[in-house]
Amino acid sequence: MDGYQNENRHPSGAAWNRIKANVISYYGGICHLCDHPLAEQVDHLVQYAEGGGDSIENLRPAHGSANTQKNPCPVCGLNCNNIRGGLSVEAGRAKIQRRIGNSDEPMDEREW
């Protein structure tokens, strides 16, 4: 049990809420994926499972968390973080822009 408590774990509860509030405040609540306001969730630029940490440099505001349908974008209606999923930030942005209708690029079959 000692090793379990000493593992580098993703923060939760009050600690995560403080981190999230700091990120949203620092970046002004603009979703880094669709560029629309009022994002209340955060997204890891480098996924946590791939070694990305919880520093403000690796977190950005986003609409909709990856695991729930909370906080959809009030402008485009998308759950941006959920749509991005495991894609790179660039691929996630491109997929979201296609869904919004701002791009004529064909979808990559991995994005279906």
C-alpha positions as CSV (number, residue, x, y, z in Angstrom):
1,M,0.0,0.0,0.0
2,D,2.9,2.4,0.5
3,G,3.8,2.3,-3.2
4,Y,0.2,3.1,-4.1
5,Q,0.2,6.3,-2.0
6,N,3.6,7.4,-3.4
7,E,2.8,6.9,-7.1
8,N,2.7,10.0,-9.2
9,R,-1.1,10.3,-9.6
10,H,-3.3,12.6,-11.5
11,P,-4.8,15.1,-8.9
12,S,-8.5,14.9,-8.1
13,G,-11.1,16.7,-6.1
14,A,-10.2,20.1,-4.6
15,A,-6.6,19.9,-6.0
16,W,-7.7,19.3,-9.5
17,N,-10.4,22.0,-9.2
18,R,-7.7,24.5,-8.2
19,I,-5.5,23.6,-11.1
20,K,-8.5,23.7,-13.5
21,A,-9.5,27.2,-12.3
22,N,-6.0,28.5,-12.6
23,V,-5.7,27.2,-16.2
24,I,-9.1,28.7,-17.2
25,S,-8.3,32.0,-15.6
26,Y,-4.7,32.2,-17.1
27,Y,-5.9,31.4,-20.7
28,G,-9.2,33.4,-20.4
29,G,-11.5,30.4,-20.8
30,I,-11.0,30.3,-24.6
31,C,-11.2,26.7,-25.8
32,H,-7.8,25.9,-27.4
33,L,-9.5,23.5,-29.9
34,C,-12.4,25.6,-31.3
35,D,-11.3,29.1,-30.2
36,H,-14.7,29.9,-28.7
37,P,-15.3,31.3,-25.1
38,L,-16.7,29.8,-21.9
39,A,-14.6,26.6,-21.7
40,E,-14.9,25.2,-18.2
41,Q,-12.9,22.0,-18.6
42,V,-9.2,21.5,-19.3
43,D,-7.3,19.4,-21.9
44,H,-3.7,18.0,-21.7
45,L,-1.6,19.1,-24.7
46,V,0.5,16.0,-24.2
47,Q,-1.8,13.3,-22.9
48,Y,-1.3,12.4,-19.2
49,A,-0.9,8.7,-20.2
50,E,1.9,9.7,-22.6
51,G,3.9,11.5,-19.9
52,G,2.2,14.9,-20.0
53,G,1.9,16.4,-16.6
54,D,-0.5,18.8,-14.9
55,S,1.5,21.9,-15.3
56,I,-0.1,25.1,-16.6
57,E,2.2,24.8,-19.7
58,N,0.6,21.4,-20.6
59,L,-3.0,22.3,-19.9
60,R,-5.5,24.4,-21.9
61,P,-9.2,25.2,-21.5
62,A,-11.5,23.1,-23.6
63,H,-15.2,22.5,-24.0
64,G,-16.5,19.1,-22.9
65,S,-14.4,16.7,-21.0
66,A,-13.1,13.5,-22.6
67,N,-15.2,11.3,-20.3
68,T,-18.5,13.1,-20.1
69,Q,-20.7,15.5,-22.0
70,K,-20.2,18.4,-19.6
71,N,-19.7,22.0,-20.9
72,P,-20.4,21.8,-24.6
73,C,-19.4,24.9,-26.6
74,P,-22.1,27.6,-26.5
75,V,-21.2,28.7,-30.0
76,C,-20.7,25.5,-32.0
77,G,-22.3,23.0,-29.6
78,L,-19.4,20.6,-29.7
79,N,-17.7,18.7,-26.8
80,C,-14.2,19.6,-28.2
81,N,-12.1,17.6,-25.7
82,N,-14.3,14.5,-26.3
83,I,-14.0,14.9,-30.1
84,R,-10.2,15.3,-29.9
85,G,-9.9,12.1,-27.8
86,G,-6.4,10.6,-28.4
87,L,-5.7,12.7,-31.5
88,S,-2.8,15.2,-31.5
89,V,-3.9,18.8,-30.8
90,E,-3.5,19.7,-34.5
91,A,-5.5,16.7,-35.7
92,G,-8.2,17.4,-33.1
93,R,-8.4,21.1,-34.2
94,A,-8.7,20.0,-37.8
95,K,-11.5,17.5,-37.0
96,I,-13.4,20.2,-35.0
97,Q,-13.0,22.8,-37.8
98,R,-14.4,20.3,-40.3
99,R,-17.4,19.6,-38.0
100,I,-18.0,23.3,-37.6
101,G,-17.8,23.6,-41.4
102,N,-14.8,25.8,-41.8
103,S,-12.7,23.4,-43.8
104,D,-13.1,21.6,-47.1
105,E,-10.3,19.1,-46.2
106,P,-11.5,15.4,-46.4
107,M,-11.6,13.5,-43.2
108,D,-8.8,11.0,-42.5
109,E,-10.4,7.6,-42.0
110,R,-8.8,7.4,-38.5
111,E,-11.2,10.3,-37.5
112,W,-14.4,8.5,-38.4
